[in-house]
Amino acid sequence: MSSDLQVFRLPDLGEGLTEAELVNWLVAVGDQVKVDQPIAEVETAKSMVEVPSPYAGTVAELHGEAGQTLDVGKPLISIARVGAGSGPGPVAGSAAAAGAPAAAAPAAADDAVSTGIPASAEVSAAAETYRTEEKAGSGNVLIGYGTPGGATGGRTRPRKASVAVVEPAAVPEVSFEPAVAGTRIPGKLSAVISPLVRKMARDHGVSLDSIEGSGASGLIMRRDVEAAISAPEAPAASAPAPAVPVAASAAEGSVDGRTGLAVSARTPVRGVRKAVAANMTKSRSEIPEATVWVDVDATALLDMRAELKKRAPHDTPGLLAFIARFVTAGLKKYPALNTRFETGADGSQEIVGFDGINLGFAAQTDRGLVVPSVRNAHTMSARELDAEIRRLTAVARDGKATPTELGSGTFTLNNYGVFGVDGSAAIINYPEVAMLGVGRIIDKPWVVNGELAVRKVTELTLAFDHRVCDGETAAGFLRYVADAIENPGGALADM
């Protein structure tokens, strides 16, 4: 392989991830790329991320196709150094110079990256190599982290408006302007579009070749794809998204042997869904889970918030933020629920406590259920918690939450009441040891001062790991949060 060819291997995109699904390429063979320029969009078990190039030069080879799952440490892209020629020439040229047939060039590339060492060591070596390259050329591991001093080739993307968790607000129309040149659509070389727009078209089976862009110079905008989706007969996309169920064909023998029914679709389990499935299975198999619950009169909390909203219509925390504040105070009083149960390689066991609280909250997204966490939530007021919950919700729904934001929680708050249900036998978010669920708030008959009244009532459900505490601790925490909801003024005065 020519010394002018730089092979960039897929780095560890998060905490110990070993694979990622290639969603789509942002560059093509022959394109000129700069250091830190996004070259591919990949989906890990935790988030959708853009991978930046640590090299500048000409794209010589793309090692993978959209929909393919790539292992960390394997080749992702080959880039010819600046001034070494353009296109894939350096690969073929180097093979010819050595007297080898042109077809041997890909094999040479494979030999160059096949070390013969165990896969786990290869992954670690690749991660270390990437960190070294990062120091030498690129300070930008993932787009969004930023490069000190302002690197060229990076880009920013407008975000969707923040979405309230308890009181969802409509998301305004946002035009995602194109930002990366060289992303080519067959037959429409000038239609450079956002990856989000491409993903929307792919998910709805819309062919981009059939769309006339309404943006400057014929750029295809989000509104153009939305118009095509709403058309009576949107043409099918040339390559369906991997996440969309694929209809089984008759040639594949699509009759299920067990039920005798025709198989309508087969959906690969990968990405976020694969991670969620593995995490829930591990939680259920390892944690001896117990559950306690209580009905709570939330009328006073609703009244207090309504009064605050009159004074500050645009700066009043949502109900979930107030409950989150009560939860952090309760965890300080009952720290056993803010721990982790660990079993060592020698079979020894210990309960790990934390000096602080990272409060996770369940957020439903198009990619599945994710749990972003508010770091150091114990230091925040209800207003600060509200702002961070809204920010993380918007980021998670855009698929741009970082692995750290999605994997650092110590306790989870789950507001399943937004789905119109009262309670749930929740599965603890492994490796945490407890989860508090909040049901819908509805009118119910309630006894107040010896008289029957209609009150705003919700149900709190706590699932906890019985290895770290007994029912008394769990009930004490649950009662503390319930009392704070029923008497919010007094609770906040003591916090």
C-alpha positions in Angstrom: 0.0 0.0 0.0 1.3 3.4 -0.9 2.7 5.5 1.9 0.6 8.4 0.5 -2.6 6.5 1.4 -3.9 7.1 4.9 -6.3 4.5 6.3 -8.6 5.8 9.0 -10.1 3.1 11.2 -13.5 3.3 12.9 -12.7 4.7 16.4 -14.4 3.9 19.7 -17.2 6.5 19.5 -18.1 6.2 23.1 -17.5 4.3 26.3 -16.4 0.8 25.3 -18.5 0.6 22.1 -17.4 -2.2 19.8 -19.4 -1.6 16.7 -21.5 1.0 14.8 -24.0 0.9 11.9 -23.0 3.0 8.9 -26.1 5.0 8.1 -24.7 6.9 5.1 -21.6 8.5 3.7 -21.2 12.2 3.7 -18.4 12.1 1.1 -17.7 10.1 -2.1 -14.6 8.7 -3.8 -12.7 11.5 -5.4 -13.9 14.2 -3.0 -11.5 16.5 -1.3 -11.8 16.5 2.5 -10.4 18.6 5.3 -9.4 17.8 8.8 -12.5 17.5 11.0 -14.9 17.4 8.1 -17.7 15.0 8.7 -17.3 12.0 6.4 -19.9 9.5 7.6 -23.0 9.3 9.8 -23.1 6.2 12.0 -25.5 4.9 14.6 -24.1 3.3 17.7 -26.0 1.6 20.5 -26.3 5.0 22.2 -26.7 7.8 19.6 -26.4 8.9 16.0 -23.1 10.7 15.4 -21.1 12.2 12.6 -17.5 10.9 12.3 -14.9 13.5 11.4 -11.8 12.9 9.3 -8.4 13.2 11.1 -6.8 13.6 7.7 -6.9 16.0 4.8 -6.7 14.8 1.2 -8.7 13.0 -1.5 -11.1 10.2 -0.7 -9.6 7.0 -2.3 -11.8 4.3 -0.9 -14.9 3.9 1.3 -14.7 0.7 3.4 -18.4 -0.2 3.8 -21.9 0.5 2.6 -25.0 2.1 4.1 -26.7 -0.3 6.4 -23.6 -2.3 7.2 -22.4 -2.8 10.8 -18.7 -2.0 11.2 -16.4 -3.1 14.0 -14.4 -0.6 15.9 -10.8 -0.8 14.7 -11.6 -1.8 11.1 -10.9 0.4 8.1 -13.6 3.1 7.6 -12.1 5.3 4.8 -8.8 5.6 2.9 -7.6 9.1 2.1 -4.8 10.1 -0.3 -2.5 12.7 1.2 -2.8 16.3 -0.1 -0.7 16.5 -3.3 -0.6 12.8 -3.8 -3.1 12.8 -6.7 -6.9 12.7 -6.8 -9.5 10.0 -6.7 -8.6 6.3 -6.2 -5.5 6.6 -8.4 -3.0 6.2 -5.6 -4.3 2.8 -4.8 -4.2 1.4 -8.3 -1.0 3.3 -9.1 0.9 1.8 -6.2 -0.2 -1.7 -7.1 0.9 -1.2 -10.8 4.3 0.1 -9.8 4.9 -3.0 -7.7 4.2 -5.2 -10.7 1.0 -6.5 -9.1 -2.4 -6.6 -10.9 -4.8 -3.7 -10.1 -7.2 -6.2 -8.4 -4.5 -6.8 -5.8 -4.8 -3.3 -4.4 -7.8 -3.9 -2.2 -6.2 -7.0 -0.8 -3.1 -5.0 0.0 -5.2 -2.6 1.9 -6.7 -5.5 3.8 -3.3 -7.0 4.6 -2.1 -3.7 5.9 -4.8 -3.5 8.5 -5.0 -7.2 9.4 -2.6 -7.5 12.4 -3.3 -11.1 13.4 -3.7 -10.0 17.0 -6.9 -10.8 19.0 -9.9 -8.6 18.1 -10.1 -7.0 21.6 -6.5 -5.9 21.4 -7.0 -4.7 17.9 -9.9 -2.5 19.1 -7.8 -1.1 21.9 -4.9 -0.4 19.6 -7.2 1.3 17.1 -8.7 3.5 19.9 -5.2 4.5 21.0 -4.1 5.2 17.4 -7.1 7.4 16.9 -6.3 9.4 20.1 -2.7 9.9 18.8 -4.0 11.0 15.4 -6.4 13.3 17.2 -3.6 15.1 18.9 -1.6 15.3 15.7 -4.2 16.6 13.3 -7.7 16.7 14.7 -8.9 17.9 18.1 -12.5 16.9 17.2 -13.4 13.3 18.2 -17.1 13.8 17.4 -18.8 16.7 15.7 -20.3 18.9 18.4 -17.4 18.5 20.8 -15.5 21.3 19.1 -11.9 21.8 18.0 -9.8 24.3 20.0 -8.8 27.3 17.9 -11.5 26.8 15.3 -10.7 24.0 12.9 -11.8 24.3 9.2 -14.2 21.8 7.7 -16.4 21.5 10.8 -20.0 22.5 10.7 -22.9 23.3 12.9 -26.5 22.3 12.5 -29.6 24.1 13.7 -31.4 22.2 16.4 -35.1 21.6 16.8 -36.9 23.7 19.4 -36.8 22.3 22.9 -39.6 19.9 23.7 -41.3 19.9 27.1 -41.5 16.5 28.7 -44.7 16.9 30.8 -46.4 19.5 28.6 -45.1 18.8 25.0 -45.1 21.9 22.8 -45.4 21.8 19.0 -42.0 21.9 17.3 -41.8 24.8 14.9 -40.7 24.4 11.3 -36.9 24.5 11.0 -35.1 24.5 7.6 -32.0 22.4 7.8 -29.6 24.2 5.4 -27.0 22.0 3.6 -23.5 22.2 5.0 -21.3 19.6 3.5 -20.3 19.9 -0.2 -19.7 16.7 -2.2 -22.7 14.7 -0.9 -24.0 13.8 -4.3 -27.5 12.6 -5.3 -27.6 10.7 -8.6 -28.9 13.0 -11.4 -28.9 16.0 -9.0 -25.3 16.9 -8.4 -26.2 20.4 -7.1 -28.8 19.1 -4.6 -26.6 18.9 -1.5 -28.8 18.1 1.4 -28.7 17.7 5.2 -28.3 14.1 6.6 -31.5 14.7 8.5 -33.4 15.4 5.3 -31.9 12.3 3.7 -32.9 10.2 6.7 -36.4 11.5 6.6 -36.7 10.6 2.9 -35.2 7.2 3.5 -37.5 6.4 6.5 -40.6 7.3 4.4 -39.6 5.6 1.2 -39.2 8.8 -0.8 -36.8 8.9 -3.7 -34.7 12.0 -3.7 -34.2 11.8 -7.4 -37.8 12.6 -7.9 -37.8 15.8 -5.8 -37.3 19.3 -7.2 -35.5 21.3 -4.5 -37.0 24.6 -3.4 -33.8 26.0 -1.8 -31.1 28.1 -3.4 -29.7 26.5 -6.5 -32.2 23.7 -6.3 -31.2 22.5 -2.8 -33.6 19.9 -1.4 -35.0 21.1 1.9 -36.9 19.5 4.7 -40.2 21.0 3.4 -39.6 19.4 0.0 -39.4 15.9 1.5 -42.4 16.6 3.7 -44.4 17.6 0.6 -43.4 14.4 -1.1 -44.4 12.3 1.9 -47.8 13.8 1.9 -48.3 13.3 -1.9 -50.8 10.5 -2.8 -48.2 8.2 -4.3 -44.6 8.9 -3.1 -42.1 6.9 -5.1 -40.1 4.3 -3.3 -36.6 5.0 -2.3 -33.8 3.3 -4.1 -32.4 1.9 -0.8 -34.8 1.5 2.1 -33.5 2.4 5.6 -32.1 -0.5 7.6 -34.3 0.4 10.5 -37.5 0.1 8.5 -39.2 -3.3 8.5 -38.3 -5.2 5.3 -41.2 -7.2 3.7 -40.4 -10.8 3.3 -40.8 -12.1 -0.3 -42.5 -15.2 -1.4 -39.2 -16.5 -2.7 -37.8 -16.5 0.8 -40.5 -18.9 2.1 -42.5 -16.3 4.0 -44.9 -18.6 5.8 -44.1 -19.0 9.4 -43.7 -22.7 10.3 -45.0 -22.3 13.9 -48.1 -20.3 13.2 -48.9 -21.0 9.6 -49.2 -17.2 9.0 -47.5 -15.2 6.3 -44.5 -13.2 7.6 -45.3 -9.5 6.9 -41.9 -8.1 7.9 -38.5 -8.8 9.5 -36.9 -6.0 11.4 -33.2 -6.3 12.3 -32.6 -5.6 16.0 -29.7 -3.2 16.1 -28.6 0.2 17.2 -30.6 1.7 20.1 -33.2 -1.1 20.0 -30.5 -3.8 20.4 -28.9 -1.9 23.3 -32.2 -1.4 25.0 -33.1 -5.1 24.6 -29.7 -6.2 26.1 -29.9 -3.8 29.0 -33.5 -4.8 29.9 -32.6 -8.5 29.7 -29.6 -8.0 32.0 -31.7 -6.0 34.4 -34.4 -8.6 34.7 -32.0 -11.5 35.0 -29.6 -10.0 37.6 -31.7 -7.6 39.7 -34.1 -9.0 42.4 -36.6 -6.2 41.8 -39.3 -5.1 44.1 -42.0 -2.4 43.7 -43.9 0.0 45.9 -46.4 2.6 44.9 -48.7 5.3 46.3 -51.4 7.6 45.1 -50.6 11.3 45.6 -52.7 14.4 45.7 -50.9 16.8 43.3 -53.5 19.6 43.5 -51.3 21.9 45.6 -48.3 21.4 43.2 -50.5 22.3 40.2 -51.9 25.3 42.0 -48.5 26.5 43.0 -47.2 26.2 39.4 -50.2 27.9 38.0 -49.6 30.9 40.3 -45.9 31.0 39.3 -47.0 30.9 35.6 -49.1 34.0 36.1 -46.1 35.9 37.3 -43.6 34.5 34.8 -45.4 32.9 31.8 -42.2 32.0 30.0 -39.9 31.1 32.9 -41.9 28.7 35.0 -40.5 25.1 35.4 -42.6 22.2 34.2 -44.1 19.7 36.7 -41.4 17.2 35.9 -38.7 19.6 37.0 -40.4 20.2 40.4 -40.7 16.4 40.8 -37.1 16.0 39.8 -36.1 18.5 42.5 -38.0 16.5 45.1 -36.3 13.3 43.9 -32.8 14.7 44.3 -33.7 15.9 47.8 -35.1 12.5 48.6 -32.0 10.7 47.3 -29.8 12.8 49.6 -32.0 11.6 52.5 -32.0 8.0 51.2 -28.7 7.6 49.4 -29.0 3.8 49.2 -31.2 4.2 46.1 -28.4 6.3 44.4 -25.9 3.5 44.2 -24.7 0.6 42.1 -24.3 -3.1 42.9 -21.1 -4.6 41.6 -19.8 -8.2 41.5 -16.1 -8.6 41.0 -14.3 -11.1 38.9 -13.5 -13.1 42.0 -17.1 -13.2 43.1 -16.8 -10.5 45.7 -19.7 -8.0 45.9 -20.0 -4.4 46.9 -22.4 -1.5 46.8 -20.9 1.6 45.2 -22.1 4.9 46.5 -21.7 8.3 44.7 -20.9 11.8 45.8 -23.6 13.4 43.7 -26.6 12.6 41.6 -26.9 12.2 37.8 -30.6 12.1 37.3 -31.7 10.2 34.2 -35.1 10.6 32.6 -36.8 8.4 30.0 -37.4 10.0 26.7 -39.2 8.4 23.8 -37.6 9.2 20.4 -38.0 8.0 16.8 -35.0 5.7 17.4 -36.5 4.2 20.5 -36.5 4.8 24.3 -33.3 6.5 25.5 -32.4 7.8 29.0 -30.3 11.0 28.9 -29.2 12.2 32.3 -28.8 15.6 34.0 -25.3 15.5 35.4 -24.9 16.9 39.0 -28.7 17.3 39.3 -28.3 17.6 43.1 -26.8 21.1 42.6 -29.6 22.5 40.5 -32.8 24.4 41.2 -36.1 23.4 39.7 -35.7 26.1 37.1 -32.2 24.8 36.2 -33.4 21.2 36.1 -36.2 22.3 33.7 -33.8 24.0 31.3 -31.5 20.9 31.2 -34.4 18.4 30.8 -35.7 20.4 27.9 -32.3 20.7 26.3 -31.5 17.0 26.7 -35.0 16.0 25.4 -34.5 18.0 22.2 -30.9 16.6 21.7 -32.1 13.0 22.3 -35.0 13.3 19.8 -32.6 14.7 17.2 -30.4 11.7 17.8 -27.4 13.9 18.8 -27.1 13.0 22.5 -23.5 12.0 23.4 -22.6 8.7 24.9 -21.8 10.5 28.2 -25.3 12.1 28.3 -26.9 8.8 27.7 -24.8 6.5 29.9 -23.9 8.3 33.1 -27.1 8.2 35.2 -27.3 7.1 38.8 -31.1 7.1 39.2 -33.9 7.3 36.6 -37.2 9.3 36.7 -39.8 8.0 34.2 -42.8 10.1 33.3 -44.9 7.6 31.6 -48.0 9.6 32.4 -47.6 11.4 29.1 -48.8 8.2 27.5 -52.0 8.3 29.4 -51.3 5.5 31.8 -51.5 5.4 35.6 -48.8 3.0 36.6 -46.1 0.6 35.3 -44.1 -2.4 36.4 -40.9 -0.6 35.2 -37.7 -2.4 34.5 -34.8 -0.7 36.3 -32.2 1.0 34.0 -29.2 -1.3 34.6 -26.8 -0.8 36.3 -28.8 1.6 38.4 -30.7 0.2 41.4 -34.0 2.1 41.3 -36.4 3.9 39.1 -39.3 6.2 40.0 -42.3 6.3 37.7 -45.0 9.1 37.5 -48.4 8.3 36.1 -50.9 10.7 34.5 -52.6 13.3 36.7 -56.4 13.0 36.7 -59.4 14.1 38.7 -60.3 11.6 41.4 -62.5 11.7 44.5 -60.3 12.4 47.5 -61.0 12.9 51.2 -59.9 16.4 52.4 -60.4 17.4 56.0 -63.0 14.7 56.4 -65.0 15.7 53.3 -65.1 14.3 49.9 -63.6 16.5 47.2 -62.3 16.2 43.6 -58.6 16.5 43.5 -55.7 16.1 41.0 -54.2 12.7 41.7 -51.2 10.9 40.3 -49.6 7.5 41.1 -45.9 7.2 42.0 -44.3 3.8 41.5 -40.8 2.9 42.7 -39.0 -0.2 41.4 -35.8 -0.9 43.4 -33.1 -3.5 43.8 -33.8 -5.4 47.0 -30.0 -6.2 47.3 -29.2 -2.6 48.2 -32.0 -1.8 50.6 -35.1 -3.1 52.3 -38.7 -2.0 51.9 -38.4 0.5 54.7 -35.9 2.6 52.9 -37.8 2.4 49.6 -41.1 3.3 51.2 -39.4 6.1 53.1 -38.0 7.6 49.9 -41.3 7.2 48.1 -43.3 8.8 50.9 -40.8 11.7 51.0 -41.4 12.5 47.4 -45.2 12.1 47.8 -45.3 14.4 50.7 -43.3 17.0 48.8 -45.7 16.9 45.9 -48.7 17.3 48.3 -47.0 20.1 50.2 -44.6 21.7 47.7 -44.3 25.1 49.5 -43.1 23.6 52.7 -40.8 21.1 50.9 -39.1 23.7 48.8 -38.6 25.9 51.9 -36.5 23.2 53.5 -34.4 22.4 50.4 
